[in-house]
Amino acid sequence: MNGDDIRVIMYDDRISIHSPGGLPSVITKENMRTQHYSRNPYIARTLVDIGWVKEFGEGVNRIFEEMQEFYLDDPEYIVTNTSTDLVLKNNIVMRTVRRDKALQNKLGKVWDNLTFVEQMAIVQVYEHGEVRTKSLAESNDKISVQMARRALKNLTDKKILKRIATAPTAPNQYYVLAEDK
């Protein structure tokens, strides 16, 4: 393993992270979400201190949670005595299907009665926490600013979205999902 490097390889449908060396003796594929071991505690402490991670031992759970949040398959660990590989798959088709299914479950029959632009607005809010008129219009070349404004107003009138603004014509206004959605 001496001289071997950590390698990050990006493919169209996945990212593979290759790390020389097997798992530490106390860690297995089965317990890695509940057990914690830092190979380099100095690096781990520095990452916490600069705010890149919240706490020691959050990494594996965070990977699983964020993959689920984006409707992706669970991470895949391939462990041998000489290396540990982490494969993060990205299937855009299945991710879109799972996201749309989750939105349909959340909104019920309302989803099917929304226009394409209204659905795009809700997708942006769902994925990014908010949507702005400009970002909605820029998300698809078939959506004009006027169409985006109309869709956001309709969704607000239907109480699906809530408008956040300091004034009626505030330039930094944005929309979030209404609390009951």
C-alpha positions as CSV (number, residue, x, y, z in Angstrom):
1,M,0.0,0.0,0.0
2,N,3.0,2.3,0.4
3,G,2.9,4.8,-2.4
4,D,-0.8,4.2,-3.2
5,D,-3.0,7.2,-3.2
6,I,-6.6,8.0,-2.5
7,R,-8.3,8.2,-5.8
8,V,-11.6,9.8,-6.7
9,I,-12.9,8.7,-10.1
10,M,-16.0,10.4,-11.6
11,Y,-18.1,8.5,-14.1
12,D,-21.4,9.6,-15.8
13,D,-23.4,7.5,-13.4
14,R,-21.3,7.3,-10.2
15,I,-18.3,8.5,-8.2
16,S,-15.9,5.9,-6.9
17,I,-13.5,6.7,-4.1
18,H,-10.6,4.3,-3.6
19,S,-8.7,4.4,-0.4
20,P,-5.7,2.1,0.2
21,G,-6.0,-0.1,3.2
22,G,-8.9,-2.1,4.6
23,L,-11.2,-0.9,7.4
24,P,-9.7,-0.5,10.9
25,S,-10.1,-3.6,13.0
26,V,-13.1,-2.3,15.0
27,I,-15.0,-1.2,12.0
28,T,-17.0,-3.5,9.6
29,K,-19.4,-2.8,6.8
30,E,-22.2,-3.9,9.1
31,N,-21.3,-1.5,12.0
32,M,-19.8,1.5,10.3
33,R,-22.9,3.6,10.7
34,T,-22.8,3.1,14.5
35,Q,-19.1,2.8,15.3
36,H,-16.6,5.6,15.0
37,Y,-12.9,5.5,14.3
38,S,-10.7,8.3,13.0
39,R,-7.6,7.2,11.1
40,N,-6.3,10.7,11.6
41,P,-7.8,12.5,14.6
42,Y,-5.9,15.7,13.8
43,I,-7.5,16.0,10.4
44,A,-10.9,15.1,11.9
45,R,-10.5,17.8,14.7
46,T,-9.5,20.4,12.1
47,L,-12.5,19.7,9.9
48,V,-14.8,20.1,13.0
49,D,-13.0,23.3,14.0
50,I,-13.4,24.9,10.5
51,G,-17.0,23.9,10.3
52,W,-16.8,21.5,7.4
53,V,-18.2,18.7,9.6
54,K,-20.5,19.0,12.6
55,E,-19.1,16.3,14.8
56,F,-16.8,13.3,14.9
57,G,-18.4,10.2,13.4
58,E,-21.0,11.9,11.3
59,G,-19.5,11.1,7.9
60,V,-21.0,7.7,7.0
61,N,-24.5,8.5,8.3
62,R,-24.4,11.8,6.5
63,I,-23.5,10.1,3.2
64,F,-26.5,7.7,3.6
65,E,-28.9,10.5,4.6
66,E,-27.9,12.8,1.8
67,M,-28.1,10.0,-0.8
68,Q,-31.6,9.3,0.5
69,E,-32.5,13.0,0.5
70,F,-31.7,13.1,-3.2
71,Y,-33.5,9.8,-3.9
72,L,-30.4,7.9,-4.8
73,D,-29.3,4.4,-4.0
74,D,-27.5,3.7,-0.7
75,P,-23.7,4.1,-0.9
76,E,-21.9,0.9,-1.7
77,Y,-18.7,-0.1,0.2
78,I,-16.4,-2.6,-1.3
79,V,-13.9,-3.7,1.3
80,T,-10.8,-6.0,0.9
81,N,-7.7,-6.4,3.0
82,T,-5.8,-3.9,0.9
83,S,-8.4,-1.3,-0.1
84,T,-11.8,0.3,0.7
85,D,-13.9,1.6,-2.2
86,L,-17.0,3.8,-1.8
87,V,-19.3,3.9,-4.8
88,L,-21.9,6.7,-4.9
89,K,-24.4,6.0,-7.8
90,N,-26.3,8.7,-9.6
91,N,-29.2,7.5,-11.6
92,I,-30.9,10.7,-12.9
93,V,-33.9,8.8,-14.3
94,M,-34.7,6.9,-11.1
95,R,-33.9,10.0,-8.9
96,T,-36.5,12.0,-10.9
97,V,-39.0,9.2,-10.7
98,R,-38.5,8.8,-6.9
99,R,-38.7,12.6,-6.4
100,D,-41.9,13.0,-8.4
101,K,-43.4,10.0,-6.5
102,A,-42.6,11.7,-3.2
103,L,-44.1,15.0,-4.4
104,Q,-47.2,13.2,-5.6
105,N,-47.5,11.5,-2.2
106,K,-47.0,14.8,-0.4
107,L,-49.5,16.8,-2.5
108,G,-52.0,14.1,-3.5
109,K,-54.2,14.7,-6.5
110,V,-53.2,18.4,-6.5
111,W,-49.9,17.5,-8.2
112,D,-51.7,16.1,-11.2
113,N,-53.7,19.3,-11.7
114,L,-50.7,21.6,-11.7
115,T,-49.2,23.1,-14.8
116,F,-45.7,22.1,-15.9
117,V,-44.3,25.5,-14.6
118,E,-46.0,25.1,-11.2
119,Q,-44.6,21.5,-10.9
120,M,-41.1,22.9,-11.8
121,A,-41.5,25.5,-9.1
122,I,-42.4,22.9,-6.5
123,V,-39.5,20.7,-7.6
124,Q,-37.1,23.7,-7.0
125,V,-38.5,24.4,-3.6
126,Y,-38.4,20.7,-2.7
127,E,-34.7,20.3,-3.8
128,H,-33.4,23.7,-2.8
129,G,-35.7,24.8,0.0
130,E,-36.9,27.9,-1.9
131,V,-37.6,29.2,-5.4
132,R,-37.3,32.7,-6.8
133,T,-39.0,34.0,-10.0
134,K,-35.7,34.4,-11.8
135,S,-34.3,30.9,-10.9
136,L,-37.6,29.3,-12.0
137,A,-37.5,31.2,-15.4
138,E,-33.9,30.2,-15.9
139,S,-34.5,26.6,-15.1
140,N,-36.1,25.9,-18.5
141,D,-35.8,27.9,-21.7
142,K,-39.6,27.5,-22.3
143,I,-40.4,29.4,-19.0
144,S,-40.6,33.2,-19.3
145,V,-40.4,35.5,-16.3
146,Q,-44.1,36.2,-16.7
147,M,-44.9,32.5,-16.7
148,A,-42.8,32.0,-13.6
149,R,-44.5,35.0,-11.8
150,R,-48.0,33.6,-12.7
151,A,-47.1,30.1,-11.5
152,L,-45.7,31.3,-8.2
153,K,-48.8,33.5,-7.6
154,N,-51.1,30.6,-8.4
155,L,-49.2,28.3,-6.0
156,T,-49.4,31.0,-3.3
157,D,-53.1,31.4,-3.9
158,K,-53.6,27.6,-3.6
159,K,-51.6,27.8,-0.3
160,I,-49.0,25.3,-1.6
161,L,-46.3,27.9,-1.5
162,K,-45.7,30.8,0.9
163,R,-44.2,34.1,-0.3
164,I,-41.4,35.5,1.9
165,A,-40.8,39.2,1.3
166,T,-40.3,42.4,3.2
167,A,-42.4,44.5,0.8
168,P,-44.9,43.8,-2.1
169,T,-42.2,44.5,-4.7
170,A,-39.1,43.3,-2.7
171,P,-36.3,42.3,-5.0
172,N,-35.2,39.5,-2.8
173,Q,-38.5,37.8,-2.4
174,Y,-38.7,34.0,-2.5
175,Y,-41.2,31.2,-2.0
176,V,-41.1,28.2,0.3
177,L,-43.5,25.3,0.8
178,A,-46.4,26.3,3.0
179,E,-46.3,24.8,6.5
180,D,-49.1,22.3,6.0
181,K,-47.6,20.8,2.8
